[in-house]
Amino acid sequence: MSKLANYIKGSVEEMKKVTWPTKKETQNYTYLVIGISLVVAAFLGALDYIFSLVLEMLLK
């Protein structure tokens, strides 16, 4: 039981050292992730469309 108590005590001490992002930073990072995800999705969708057209031309 001593190991568990030491683990919890150490975890609490480490959490006190954490610097959490502000609300504005979190909002900005969220927008950044959504934006990058949309760009990557559009890029992969365009590649898929192009490769589908090329494959269709080759098989005809």
Buried (B, 14 or more C-beta within 10 A) or exposed (E): EEEEEEEEEEEEEEEEEEEEEEEEEEEEEEEEEEEEEEEEEEEEEEEEEEEEEEEEEEEE
